[in-house]
C-alpha cells in the first residue's frame, strides 16, 4: 500500500508532531484553547473567518465578562508582559454584515486598548473569495486547526440537547445544536503552522511578526493526547492573487485519498457540492468492488437563499452519486434526533477518514470554493499500522458513537463483529439518535443555479458579463461622470445666487415627503411608486434616494428593497407578454449583447446590472421576461444586485439630506466626495473583473 501524503503535491509540509489530539464539539475545544492562551509566553496568532469579542469560552451567563474572549485576552496580557496577541479575521462581504459584530474604525471598544493586542481584517484575496482558515498558534509550540471560529453561536456540548440554556447569543436568542471538530498539534508541526500564520498576517497587513524564541509552553492539561511523535501534513487552498500562485493541495489530497480507499470512506462536512470530489466518488463507486462511502451532512442548508443555491447543487451531486452506486455501498446521512423536534443538528465539521489509515481535519468544506477560491488549511495524519492507526480508529468510533447514541465501546464491539459502517448505521436507524438518509429529491436541471456564482472554484471574469464597449470605455464614462459632477456644482451655484431656492425649496420638499410617510398607506404608496416609476423607465436610483430621504432606517432599507423587487416582478411579467422585437426596439444597438448574456447567464447578468447599472434596469428586467429567463434567477439576481446600492444610499441619508437642504460649500464637498468614492469603486470593480478570466466548473460543462 503506497503513501498518500506527498509534499509538493497534496500537502505543503509533512512535519513531525510531538503530540496530536482531537476535540469534538466546542465544549472540548474552548476550554483547552483558553488554557493554552493563558499559558502563552511570547505570542498568540489566531486566524479566522469570523471573530467576535463577545465569544464565551464556556458557561451560560453572558453577564460573566471574564469568560468573554476580549476580556480574557486583556487579562492574559496584563499578567504576561512579554506576550503579544494577533487576531486576523476575514474582511467579510456585505452579505454577512448583519450576522457579524459591528465593525468600528479601529478595534478599540471591541477588543480593548492594550497595545500588545492587534486586531486586523484580511482582505488579501480575490473578489468574492474569503479568508476561511481557522488556526490558533501559541508560541509556535502548540496549535489548533479545524472548523470552529472564535465567534458566537458555536458553543455546544456533545449531547446537543434541545433548548440548552448555554446555547444562546449575546442578545439572549437561542440557536440550534452545532457540531464541529478541531485537531491540536505540538512541536515542529505547530512551528510550521506559526510560519503559515505569520505569512498570512504579513500578506494582509504588510507587517512582520517576529518568530518567538524558545519557550516553556506545555500541552494543556485539559486535553488528552491521542497519539505522540507522528508526522502531520499541512495542506492548503489559496487562490492566485496579487502575484501569489494558486495552491490547490487540499483538492489534490481529496482526489488522491478517495482514489486510494479500499474498505471505507467517511466524510463529515457542512456542504457537499464540489465537482472534483463528486467525480472522484463516482469513479470509486463505479469500481468492481468499491469501498463503503458514508457522508454525514446537515439535514438541510440554512436559509432560503442557501436552499436554492447550495442546497440544489447538493441535491444534484447526491443524485449523481446514488445513480453511480450500483453495489449499495453509499450512505448519505444526516444526524437525526427525535428530541429536537423541527430543529436539527448543524453539521459544521470538515472531516475525511478512510480505512483507519488516513484522517484529515481542517477548515475546507467539500464545496467548490474550498477547493480553489477561499483560503483553507487542513491537517492530515496517515498510518499503515500501530498507534497512529489506532488513534484514527478511536476517533472514527467516537464520532459514530455521538451520532448513533452509543458508547465508544459499543461501537467498537459491533464493528468487531461486523466491520461494515453501513450495517452499523442501518441497524441504528430507528433509534432516538441516528444517521438517516438525507431527503434530497431529484431536481429539475433548469432549477440548478450557475455554479460560477453560487459556488465558484476560481475567480470570475467579467468578459462574459459586461459588453465589450463597457469594459473598454472607462475613460469616456469617467469624463461623463466628471461632467455630471460639474453640473451638480453649477446647480449649487444657481441655487445660492438666483431665486431658484425660493421657487423650489428642497427643505420644504423633504419636510413634505417625510410628513407623507406618517400616513398608514405610505409603504403601499412607496411600492406603487417603484412599480409605476419602473414601468415608465424612471431611474430606479432616484427612487431609492427618495425612499432613503423619506424614511429612516431600517424602514428605508426594507421599502426600497421590496420596491425594487416589486418593480422587477411587474416588469418581468410585462416582458413575458411582449414579443422580443418590441424589447429590441427599446434596447437599441446594445440589446443583442444584453440578450445573449441574459439567455446564457441570467442570474449573474441580473446581479451585475444591479451592481453596475450599465443599462436601464427596466430594460434588463423586461428583457429577462421576454426571453423567459427563470423568474427565480431574475428575482434573486435583482435582489443581490441592488442590495449594496440601497445600503450605501441609506447609510449616507443624513449627508445627502443635509447637502440638499443646506447647499453650502462644505456640504456640497462632502456629497461630491461621496459620489467620487462610489464612482471610483464602480470603476475599480469593472477594471478588476476585466483582468480575470472565467473558467467554467464541471457542472457547467456537463
C-alpha positions as CSV (number, residue, x, y, z in Angstrom):
1,X,0.0,0.0,0.0
2,X,1.6,3.3,-1.1
3,X,1.9,6.5,0.7
4,X,-0.9,9.0,0.0
5,X,0.7,12.2,1.5
6,X,3.3,13.7,-0.8
7,X,4.8,17.2,-0.1
8,X,4.6,19.4,-3.1
9,X,1.6,17.6,-4.5
10,X,-1.2,17.3,-1.9
11,X,0.5,19.0,1.1
12,X,2.8,21.9,1.9
13,X,4.9,20.2,4.5
14,X,5.0,16.8,6.2
15,X,6.4,17.6,9.7
16,X,6.7,15.7,13.0
17,X,4.3,16.5,15.8
18,X,5.2,15.7,19.4
19,X,1.6,15.2,20.2
20,X,-1.8,15.1,18.4
21,X,-5.3,15.4,19.9
22,X,-8.9,15.8,18.7
23,X,-11.6,18.0,20.1
24,X,-15.2,17.0,19.1
25,X,-17.6,20.0,19.6
26,X,-16.8,23.3,21.1
27,X,-17.2,22.2,24.7
28,X,-14.0,20.2,24.2
29,X,-12.2,23.0,22.3
30,X,-12.8,26.3,24.0
31,X,-11.5,25.1,27.4
32,X,-8.1,23.7,26.2
33,X,-7.8,26.8,24.0
34,X,-8.3,29.2,27.0
35,X,-5.7,27.1,28.9
36,X,-3.2,27.3,26.1
37,X,-3.6,31.0,25.6
38,X,-3.4,31.6,29.4
39,X,-0.1,29.7,29.4
40,X,1.3,31.6,26.4
41,X,4.7,33.4,26.9
42,X,5.5,35.3,23.7
43,X,2.9,35.1,21.0
44,X,-0.6,34.0,20.1
45,X,-1.7,34.3,16.5
46,X,-5.3,33.5,15.6
47,X,-6.7,33.4,12.1
48,X,-10.5,33.0,11.4
49,X,-13.4,33.5,9.0
50,X,-15.1,35.4,11.9
51,X,-14.0,36.6,15.3
52,X,-16.3,38.1,17.9
53,X,-15.0,39.9,21.0
54,X,-18.2,38.7,22.9
55,X,-17.5,35.0,22.4
56,X,-17.6,32.9,25.6
57,X,-15.2,30.2,26.5
58,X,-17.9,28.5,28.4
59,X,-20.8,29.0,30.9
60,X,-24.3,30.2,30.3
61,X,-24.2,33.7,31.8
62,X,-23.5,36.4,29.2
63,X,-23.0,38.8,32.1
64,X,-19.8,37.0,33.1
65,X,-17.5,39.3,31.2
66,X,-14.3,37.5,32.4
67,X,-15.3,34.5,30.2
68,X,-15.7,36.6,27.1
69,X,-12.9,36.5,24.6
70,X,-11.8,40.2,24.6
71,X,-11.8,40.4,28.4
72,X,-9.9,37.2,28.7
73,X,-7.3,38.3,26.3
74,X,-6.9,41.6,28.0
75,X,-6.5,39.9,31.4
76,X,-3.9,37.5,30.0
77,X,-1.9,40.3,28.5
78,X,-1.9,42.1,31.9
79,X,-0.4,39.1,33.6
80,X,2.1,38.2,30.9
81,X,4.1,41.3,30.0
82,X,6.2,39.8,27.1
83,X,3.1,38.3,25.4
84,X,1.7,39.7,22.1
85,X,-1.6,38.6,20.6
86,X,-2.5,38.9,16.9
87,X,-6.1,38.4,15.7
88,X,-6.8,38.2,11.9
89,X,-10.4,37.9,10.7
90,X,-11.8,37.9,7.2
91,X,-12.8,41.3,5.9
92,X,-16.2,40.0,5.3
93,X,-18.6,40.6,2.4
94,X,-21.5,42.9,2.7
95,X,-24.0,40.0,2.6
96,X,-22.7,38.9,6.1
97,X,-22.8,42.4,7.7
98,X,-26.0,41.8,9.7
99,X,-24.6,38.5,11.0
100,X,-21.3,39.9,12.3
101,X,-20.3,42.0,15.3
102,X,-20.5,45.6,14.1
103,X,-17.2,47.0,12.9
104,X,-15.7,50.1,14.3
105,X,-13.0,52.3,12.7
106,X,-10.5,50.5,15.0
107,X,-10.6,47.5,17.2
108,X,-10.8,49.8,20.3
109,X,-14.1,49.4,22.1
110,X,-14.4,45.8,20.9
111,X,-11.1,44.3,21.8
112,X,-9.8,46.9,24.3
113,X,-6.9,49.3,24.1
114,X,-4.0,47.1,25.1
115,X,-1.0,47.9,22.9
116,X,0.1,44.3,22.7
117,X,-3.2,43.1,21.2
118,X,-3.6,43.6,17.5
119,X,-6.8,43.0,15.5
120,X,-6.8,43.3,11.7
121,X,-9.1,42.4,8.8
122,X,-7.8,40.2,6.0
123,X,-8.9,41.5,2.6
124,X,-6.0,40.0,0.7
125,X,-8.0,37.8,-1.7
126,X,-9.8,38.0,-5.0
127,X,-13.3,39.5,-5.2
128,X,-15.9,37.1,-3.9
129,X,-13.3,35.0,-2.1
130,X,-12.9,34.7,1.7
131,X,-10.2,34.0,4.2
132,X,-11.5,30.8,5.7
133,X,-8.6,29.3,7.6
134,X,-9.3,28.7,11.3
135,X,-5.9,28.5,13.1
136,X,-4.6,29.4,16.5
137,X,-0.9,29.1,17.2
138,X,0.6,29.6,20.7
139,X,4.4,30.3,20.9
140,X,5.0,28.2,17.8
141,X,4.7,25.2,20.3
142,X,1.1,24.4,20.2
143,X,-1.7,24.9,17.6
144,X,-5.3,24.2,16.8
145,X,-6.8,23.8,13.3
146,X,-10.4,22.9,12.3
147,X,-13.8,24.3,11.6
148,X,-14.5,26.3,14.7
149,X,-14.2,30.1,14.6
150,X,-13.7,32.3,17.7
151,X,-17.1,33.7,17.4
152,X,-20.7,33.4,18.8
153,X,-23.3,30.7,18.0
154,X,-20.7,28.0,18.0
155,X,-20.7,26.6,21.6
156,X,-22.4,23.3,22.2
157,X,-21.9,20.0,24.1
158,X,-21.7,16.6,22.6
159,X,-25.2,15.8,23.7
160,X,-26.7,18.5,21.5
161,X,-29.6,18.9,23.9
162,X,-32.8,20.7,22.9
163,X,-33.3,24.1,24.4
164,X,-29.8,24.1,26.0
165,X,-29.6,27.4,28.1
166,X,-25.9,27.7,27.3
167,X,-26.7,27.8,23.5
168,X,-27.7,31.5,23.3
169,X,-26.2,34.5,21.6
170,X,-25.3,37.8,23.4
171,X,-28.8,39.1,22.9
172,X,-30.2,36.0,24.7
173,X,-31.6,34.5,21.5
174,X,-31.2,30.7,21.3
175,X,-29.6,28.9,18.4
176,X,-29.7,25.3,17.3
177,X,-27.3,22.4,18.0
178,X,-23.9,22.8,16.5
179,X,-21.4,20.0,15.7
180,X,-17.8,20.7,14.8
181,X,-14.2,19.2,15.1
182,X,-10.7,20.5,15.8
183,X,-7.3,18.9,15.8
184,X,-4.4,20.0,18.0
185,X,-0.7,19.5,17.4
186,X,2.6,20.4,19.2
187,X,6.2,20.6,18.3
188,X,7.5,21.2,14.7
189,X,4.0,20.9,13.3
190,X,2.9,23.8,15.4
191,X,6.0,25.8,14.4
192,X,5.1,25.2,10.7
193,X,1.6,26.5,11.3
194,X,3.2,29.5,13.0
195,X,5.1,30.3,9.8
196,X,1.9,29.9,7.8
197,X,0.0,32.3,10.2
198,X,2.8,34.9,10.1
199,X,2.8,34.7,6.3
200,X,-1.0,35.3,6.2
201,X,-0.6,38.3,8.6
202,X,2.1,39.8,6.5
203,X,0.1,39.4,3.3
204,X,-3.0,41.0,4.9
205,X,-1.3,43.9,6.8
206,X,2.2,44.3,5.4
207,X,3.6,43.8,8.9
208,X,6.1,41.2,10.0
209,X,5.5,39.2,13.2
210,X,8.9,38.0,14.6
211,X,9.0,34.3,15.4
212,X,9.1,33.5,19.1
213,X,12.2,32.3,20.8
214,X,12.5,29.2,23.0
215,X,9.6,29.0,25.5
216,X,8.4,26.6,28.2
217,X,5.0,26.2,26.6
218,X,3.4,23.0,27.6
219,X,0.4,20.8,26.5
220,X,-2.9,21.8,28.0
221,X,-3.8,19.5,30.9
222,X,-7.5,19.6,29.9
223,X,-6.8,18.0,26.5
224,X,-5.9,14.3,26.3
225,X,-3.3,13.4,23.6
226,X,-4.5,10.8,21.1
227,X,-1.1,9.9,19.7
228,X,2.6,11.0,20.0
229,X,5.5,11.5,17.7
230,X,3.9,11.1,14.3
231,X,4.2,13.1,11.0
232,X,1.4,15.6,10.2
233,X,0.7,17.0,6.8
234,X,-0.3,20.6,6.3
235,X,-2.4,21.2,3.2
236,X,-3.7,24.5,1.9
237,X,-6.0,26.2,-0.6
238,X,-5.1,29.6,-1.8
239,X,-6.4,31.4,-4.9
240,X,-4.0,33.2,-7.3
241,X,-3.8,36.8,-6.2
242,X,-1.5,39.8,-6.2
243,X,1.4,37.8,-7.6
244,X,0.9,34.7,-5.4
245,X,0.3,31.5,-7.2
246,X,-2.8,29.3,-6.9
247,X,-2.5,26.5,-4.3
248,X,-4.9,23.5,-4.5
249,X,-3.2,21.0,-2.2
250,X,-6.5,20.2,-0.4
251,X,-8.2,19.5,-3.7
252,X,-5.5,17.1,-4.7
253,X,-5.5,15.5,-1.3
254,X,-9.1,14.6,-1.5
255,X,-8.7,13.2,-5.0
256,X,-5.7,11.1,-4.0
257,X,-7.2,9.9,-0.8
258,X,-10.6,8.9,-2.3
259,X,-8.9,7.0,-5.1
260,X,-6.7,5.1,-2.6
261,X,-9.6,3.9,-0.4
262,X,-10.2,0.2,-0.1
263,X,-12.6,-0.5,2.8
264,X,-14.4,2.7,3.6
265,X,-14.6,6.4,3.1
266,X,-16.2,8.6,5.9
267,X,-16.9,12.3,5.3
268,X,-18.4,14.9,7.6
269,X,-19.0,18.3,6.1
270,X,-21.2,21.4,6.2
271,X,-21.5,21.4,2.3
272,X,-21.3,18.8,-0.4
273,X,-21.2,20.4,-3.8
274,X,-17.5,20.1,-5.0
275,X,-17.5,18.8,-8.6
276,X,-14.0,17.3,-8.3
277,X,-15.0,15.3,-5.2
278,X,-18.2,14.2,-6.9
279,X,-16.2,13.0,-9.9
280,X,-13.8,11.1,-7.7
281,X,-16.5,9.4,-5.7
282,X,-18.4,8.4,-8.8
283,X,-15.3,6.8,-10.2
284,X,-14.8,4.9,-6.9
285,X,-18.4,3.7,-6.7
286,X,-18.2,2.5,-10.3
287,X,-15.4,0.0,-9.5
288,X,-15.9,-3.7,-9.3
289,X,-15.6,-3.9,-5.5
290,X,-15.9,-0.3,-4.2
291,X,-15.4,0.7,-0.6
292,X,-18.3,1.8,1.5
293,X,-18.9,5.6,1.3
294,X,-20.6,7.3,4.3
295,X,-21.2,11.0,4.0
296,X,-22.6,12.9,7.0
297,X,-24.2,16.3,6.2
298,X,-26.6,18.7,7.9
299,X,-30.3,17.7,7.4
300,X,-30.8,20.9,5.3
301,X,-29.0,24.0,4.4
302,X,-29.8,27.1,6.5
303,X,-31.8,29.9,4.9
304,X,-33.9,30.3,1.8
305,X,-31.1,31.6,-0.4
306,X,-28.7,28.7,0.5
307,X,-31.5,26.2,0.0
308,X,-32.0,27.5,-3.6
309,X,-28.3,27.6,-4.3
310,X,-26.0,25.3,-2.3
311,X,-29.0,23.1,-1.4
312,X,-29.9,22.5,-5.1
313,X,-26.3,21.9,-6.0
314,X,-26.0,19.4,-3.2
315,X,-29.2,17.6,-4.3
316,X,-27.8,17.3,-7.8
317,X,-24.5,15.8,-6.6
318,X,-26.3,13.4,-4.3
319,X,-28.4,12.3,-7.2
320,X,-25.4,11.6,-9.4
321,X,-23.7,9.6,-6.7
322,X,-26.9,7.5,-6.0
323,X,-27.1,6.7,-9.7
324,X,-23.4,5.6,-9.7
325,X,-24.0,3.4,-6.6
326,X,-24.6,0.0,-8.3
327,X,-23.4,-2.1,-5.4
328,X,-25.3,-0.4,-2.5
329,X,-22.1,0.9,-0.9
330,X,-23.3,4.5,-0.4
331,X,-25.0,6.2,2.5
332,X,-25.5,10.0,2.6
333,X,-26.9,10.8,6.0
334,X,-27.8,13.5,8.5
335,X,-27.8,13.3,12.3
336,X,-31.4,12.6,13.4
337,X,-32.5,13.5,16.9
338,X,-36.1,12.9,17.9
339,X,-36.0,15.2,20.9
340,X,-35.1,18.2,18.7
341,X,-38.5,18.2,17.0
342,X,-38.3,20.5,14.0
343,X,-34.8,21.7,14.8
344,X,-31.7,19.9,13.6
345,X,-28.0,19.4,14.3
346,X,-25.9,21.8,12.2
347,X,-23.0,19.8,11.0
348,X,-20.2,22.2,10.5
349,X,-17.2,19.8,10.7
350,X,-14.8,19.2,7.9
351,X,-13.5,15.6,8.3
352,X,-12.2,12.9,6.0
353,X,-11.4,9.4,7.2
354,X,-10.5,6.3,5.2
355,X,-9.6,2.7,6.0
356,X,-8.4,3.6,9.6
357,X,-5.4,4.8,7.6
358,X,-5.8,8.5,6.9
359,X,-7.6,11.3,8.8
360,X,-7.9,14.9,7.7
361,X,-9.4,17.7,9.7
362,X,-9.5,21.4,8.9
363,X,-11.4,24.3,7.5
364,X,-12.1,23.1,4.0
365,X,-15.6,22.3,3.0
366,X,-16.4,19.8,0.3
367,X,-17.6,22.6,-2.0
368,X,-16.0,24.2,-5.0
369,X,-15.0,27.4,-3.0
370,X,-12.8,25.5,-0.6
371,X,-11.1,23.6,-3.5
372,X,-9.8,26.8,-5.2
373,X,-11.3,30.1,-4.2
374,X,-11.1,30.5,-0.4
375,X,-8.0,30.2,1.8
376,X,-8.1,26.9,3.7
377,X,-5.9,24.8,5.9
378,X,-6.3,21.1,6.7
379,X,-4.1,18.8,8.9
380,X,-3.7,15.1,7.9
381,X,-2.2,12.1,9.6
382,X,-1.5,8.8,7.8
383,X,-0.5,5.4,9.2
384,X,-0.2,1.9,7.9
385,X,-0.5,0.4,11.4
386,X,0.5,1.0,15.0
387,X,-0.5,3.8,17.4
388,X,-1.5,6.3,14.6
389,X,-3.9,3.8,13.0
390,X,-5.4,3.1,16.5
391,X,-5.9,6.9,17.0
392,X,-7.7,7.2,13.7
393,X,-9.9,4.2,14.6
394,X,-10.7,5.6,18.0
395,X,-11.7,9.0,16.5
396,X,-13.9,7.4,13.9
397,X,-15.6,5.3,16.6
398,X,-16.0,8.4,18.8
399,X,-17.8,10.3,16.1
400,X,-20.1,7.4,15.3
401,X,-20.9,6.9,19.0
402,X,-22.1,10.5,19.2
403,X,-24.3,10.3,16.1
404,X,-25.8,6.8,16.9
405,X,-26.4,7.4,20.6
406,X,-24.0,4.6,21.6
407,X,-20.8,4.4,23.7
408,X,-17.5,4.1,22.0
409,X,-17.1,0.6,23.4
410,X,-20.5,-0.4,21.9
411,X,-19.4,0.9,18.5
412,X,-16.1,-1.0,18.7
413,X,-17.8,-4.2,19.7
414,X,-20.3,-4.0,16.9
415,X,-17.7,-3.2,14.3
416,X,-15.5,-6.1,15.6
417,X,-18.4,-8.4,14.9
418,X,-19.3,-6.8,11.5
419,X,-16.8,-4.2,10.1
420,X,-19.4,-2.6,7.8
421,X,-20.2,1.0,8.7
422,X,-23.3,0.8,6.6
423,X,-24.7,-2.2,8.5
424,X,-24.0,-0.3,11.8
425,X,-25.7,2.8,10.6
426,X,-28.7,0.9,9.2
427,X,-29.1,-1.1,12.4
428,X,-29.5,2.1,14.5
429,X,-31.8,3.9,12.1
430,X,-34.8,3.5,14.3
431,X,-33.2,4.9,17.5
432,X,-33.8,8.3,19.1
433,X,-30.4,9.4,17.7
434,X,-29.4,8.0,14.3
435,X,-27.9,8.7,10.9
436,X,-30.7,8.8,8.5
437,X,-30.6,9.2,4.7
438,X,-30.8,12.8,3.5
439,X,-34.0,13.6,1.6
440,X,-32.6,15.3,-1.4
441,X,-35.2,14.6,-4.0
442,X,-34.2,14.8,-7.7
443,X,-34.2,18.3,-9.1
444,X,-35.1,19.8,-12.4
445,X,-31.8,20.7,-14.3
446,X,-33.3,24.1,-15.1
447,X,-33.5,24.8,-11.4
448,X,-29.8,24.3,-10.8
449,X,-28.1,27.7,-10.2
450,X,-24.9,28.7,-12.1
451,X,-22.1,27.3,-10.0
452,X,-19.7,30.1,-11.0
453,X,-21.8,32.5,-9.0
454,X,-23.4,30.2,-6.3
455,X,-20.3,28.1,-5.6
456,X,-17.3,29.2,-7.8
457,X,-14.0,27.3,-7.7
458,X,-12.0,30.2,-9.1
459,X,-12.3,34.0,-9.5
460,X,-14.9,35.0,-12.1
461,X,-14.2,37.0,-15.3
462,X,-16.3,39.9,-16.5
463,X,-15.8,39.3,-20.2
464,X,-18.9,37.2,-20.3
465,X,-20.8,39.7,-18.1
466,X,-20.1,43.2,-19.4
467,X,-20.4,44.3,-23.1
468,X,-17.1,44.9,-24.9
469,X,-17.7,48.7,-25.1
470,X,-18.3,48.9,-21.3
471,X,-15.0,47.3,-20.5
472,X,-13.0,49.5,-22.8
473,X,-14.7,52.9,-22.4
474,X,-13.8,53.6,-18.8
475,X,-12.2,56.9,-19.7
476,X,-15.3,58.1,-21.6
477,X,-17.5,57.1,-18.7
478,X,-15.2,58.8,-16.2
479,X,-15.5,62.0,-18.4
480,X,-19.3,61.7,-18.3
481,X,-19.3,61.4,-14.5
482,X,-17.0,64.4,-14.3
483,X,-19.5,66.4,-16.4
484,X,-22.3,65.2,-14.1
485,X,-20.4,66.4,-11.0
486,X,-19.8,69.7,-12.7
487,X,-23.5,70.0,-13.5
488,X,-24.2,69.4,-9.8
489,X,-21.8,72.2,-8.8
490,X,-23.4,74.5,-11.3
491,X,-26.8,73.8,-9.9
492,X,-25.5,74.5,-6.5
493,X,-24.3,77.9,-7.7
494,X,-27.6,78.7,-9.3
495,X,-29.3,77.7,-6.1
496,X,-27.2,80.0,-4.0
497,X,-27.3,83.1,-6.3
498,X,-30.6,83.0,-8.0
499,X,-34.3,82.9,-6.9
500,X,-34.3,79.2,-7.7
501,X,-34.2,78.3,-4.0
502,X,-37.3,80.3,-3.4
503,X,-39.3,78.7,-6.2
504,X,-38.3,75.2,-5.3
505,X,-37.4,74.9,-1.6
506,X,-35.7,71.5,-1.1
507,X,-36.0,71.6,2.7
508,X,-39.8,72.1,2.3
509,X,-40.0,69.2,-0.2
510,X,-38.0,66.9,2.2
511,X,-40.3,68.0,5.0
512,X,-43.4,67.3,2.9
513,X,-42.0,64.0,1.8
514,X,-41.3,62.9,5.4
515,X,-44.6,64.1,6.5
516,X,-46.3,61.9,3.9
517,X,-44.6,58.9,5.5
518,X,-46.7,59.2,8.6
519,X,-49.7,58.1,6.5
520,X,-50.8,54.4,7.1
521,X,-50.7,53.8,3.4
522,X,-47.1,55.2,3.0
523,X,-45.5,51.8,2.5
524,X,-48.0,50.8,-0.2
525,X,-47.7,54.1,-1.9
526,X,-43.9,53.6,-2.0
527,X,-44.3,50.2,-3.6
528,X,-46.7,51.6,-6.2
529,X,-44.2,54.4,-6.9
530,X,-41.5,51.9,-7.6
531,X,-43.8,49.9,-9.9
532,X,-45.0,52.9,-11.8
533,X,-41.6,54.5,-12.0
534,X,-40.1,51.3,-13.2
535,X,-42.7,50.9,-15.9
536,X,-42.0,54.5,-17.0
537,X,-38.2,53.9,-17.2
538,X,-37.7,56.3,-14.3
539,X,-34.2,55.8,-12.9
540,X,-34.6,53.4,-10.0
541,X,-31.6,55.0,-8.2
542,X,-33.6,58.2,-7.8
543,X,-36.5,56.2,-6.3
544,X,-34.1,54.6,-3.8
545,X,-32.7,58.1,-2.9
546,X,-36.2,59.4,-2.4
547,X,-37.1,56.5,-0.2
548,X,-33.9,57.0,1.8
549,X,-34.8,60.6,2.4
550,X,-38.4,59.9,3.3
551,X,-38.0,57.1,5.7
552,X,-35.5,56.5,8.5
553,X,-33.5,53.2,8.5
554,X,-34.3,50.4,8.7
555,X,-37.7,51.2,7.0
556,X,-35.9,52.9,4.1
557,X,-33.8,49.7,3.5
558,X,-36.8,47.4,3.6
559,X,-39.1,49.6,1.5
560,X,-36.5,50.3,-1.2
561,X,-35.6,46.6,-1.4
562,X,-39.2,45.5,-1.6
563,X,-39.9,48.3,-4.1
564,X,-37.1,47.1,-6.4
565,X,-38.3,43.5,-6.2
566,X,-41.9,44.6,-6.9
567,X,-40.8,46.7,-9.9
568,X,-38.7,43.7,-11.1
569,X,-41.6,41.3,-10.8
570,X,-44.1,43.6,-12.7
571,X,-41.6,44.4,-15.4
572,X,-40.7,40.7,-15.8
573,X,-44.5,39.9,-16.1
574,X,-44.8,42.7,-18.8
575,X,-41.8,41.2,-20.6
576,X,-43.5,37.8,-20.7
577,X,-46.4,39.4,-22.6
578,X,-44.3,41.3,-25.0
579,X,-42.7,39.9,-28.1
580,X,-38.9,40.2,-28.1
581,X,-38.9,42.5,-31.1
582,X,-40.5,45.3,-29.1
583,X,-37.9,44.9,-26.4
584,X,-35.2,45.0,-29.1
585,X,-36.5,48.4,-30.2
586,X,-36.3,49.7,-26.6
587,X,-32.8,48.4,-26.2
588,X,-31.4,49.6,-29.4
589,X,-27.9,48.6,-30.5
590,X,-26.9,47.1,-27.2
591,X,-29.8,44.7,-27.0
592,X,-28.1,41.8,-28.8
593,X,-25.2,41.7,-26.4
594,X,-27.5,42.1,-23.4
595,X,-29.8,39.4,-24.9
596,X,-27.1,36.8,-25.1
597,X,-26.0,37.4,-21.6
598,X,-29.5,37.2,-20.2
599,X,-30.1,33.9,-22.1
600,X,-26.8,32.3,-21.1
601,X,-26.0,33.9,-17.7
602,X,-29.4,35.2,-16.4
603,X,-28.6,35.2,-12.7
604,X,-25.1,36.7,-13.0
605,X,-26.3,39.3,-15.5
606,X,-29.1,40.4,-13.2
607,X,-26.6,40.7,-10.3
608,X,-24.1,42.7,-12.3
609,X,-26.7,45.0,-13.9
610,X,-27.8,45.8,-10.4
611,X,-24.3,46.4,-9.1
612,X,-23.1,48.3,-12.1
613,X,-26.1,49.9,-13.9
614,X,-24.7,49.9,-17.4
615,X,-28.2,49.5,-18.9
616,X,-31.6,50.8,-17.7
617,X,-32.8,48.4,-15.1
618,X,-36.3,48.4,-16.6
619,X,-34.9,47.2,-19.9
620,X,-33.0,44.4,-18.2
621,X,-36.0,43.1,-16.2
622,X,-38.5,43.5,-19.2
623,X,-35.9,41.8,-21.4
624,X,-35.5,38.9,-19.0
625,X,-39.2,38.3,-19.1
626,X,-39.4,38.4,-22.9
627,X,-36.5,35.8,-23.0
628,X,-38.2,33.6,-20.5
629,X,-35.3,33.7,-18.1
630,X,-36.2,31.8,-14.9
631,X,-38.2,34.2,-12.6
632,X,-36.4,32.9,-9.6
633,X,-33.0,33.8,-11.1
634,X,-34.3,37.2,-12.1
635,X,-35.6,37.9,-8.6
636,X,-32.5,36.6,-6.7
637,X,-30.2,38.4,-9.1
638,X,-32.0,41.7,-8.8
639,X,-32.1,41.4,-5.0
640,X,-28.4,40.7,-4.7
641,X,-27.5,43.4,-7.3
642,X,-29.4,46.3,-5.8
643,X,-28.8,45.5,-2.2
644,X,-25.3,47.1,-1.9
645,X,-26.6,50.3,-3.6
646,X,-29.6,50.5,-1.3
647,X,-27.5,50.0,1.8
648,X,-24.9,52.6,0.7
649,X,-27.6,55.3,0.0
650,X,-29.4,54.6,3.2
651,X,-26.3,54.7,5.3
652,X,-25.5,58.2,3.9
653,X,-29.0,59.5,4.0
654,X,-28.0,62.2,6.6
655,X,-25.2,63.5,4.5
656,X,-27.4,63.6,1.3
657,X,-30.3,65.3,3.1
658,X,-28.1,68.0,4.6
659,X,-26.5,68.7,1.3
660,X,-29.9,69.1,-0.4
661,X,-31.4,71.2,2.3
662,X,-28.3,73.3,3.0
663,X,-26.2,73.5,-0.1
664,X,-23.2,75.2,1.5
665,X,-19.7,74.6,0.1
666,X,-18.8,72.2,2.9
667,X,-21.9,70.1,2.5
668,X,-21.6,70.0,-1.3
669,X,-17.9,69.0,-1.0
670,X,-18.9,66.0,1.2
671,X,-21.6,65.0,-1.3
672,X,-19.1,65.3,-4.2
673,X,-16.5,63.3,-2.4
674,X,-19.0,60.6,-1.6
675,X,-20.1,60.5,-5.3
676,X,-16.4,60.3,-6.3
677,X,-15.8,57.4,-4.0
678,X,-18.8,55.5,-5.3
679,X,-17.8,56.1,-8.9
680,X,-14.2,55.1,-8.2
681,X,-15.4,51.9,-6.6
682,X,-17.6,51.0,-9.6
683,X,-14.7,51.7,-12.0
684,X,-12.4,49.6,-9.8
685,X,-14.9,46.7,-10.0
686,X,-15.1,46.9,-13.7
687,X,-11.3,47.1,-14.1
688,X,-10.7,44.2,-11.7
689,X,-13.3,42.0,-13.4
690,X,-11.9,42.7,-16.8
691,X,-8.4,41.4,-15.7
692,X,-9.7,37.9,-14.8
693,X,-10.8,35.0,-16.9
694,X,-13.7,32.8,-16.2
695,X,-13.1,29.1,-16.0
696,X,-16.3,27.0,-16.1
697,X,-16.8,24.4,-13.5
698,X,-17.5,20.7,-14.1
699,X,-21.2,21.2,-13.5
700,X,-21.4,23.9,-16.3
701,X,-19.6,21.6,-18.7
702,X,-21.9,18.7,-18.1
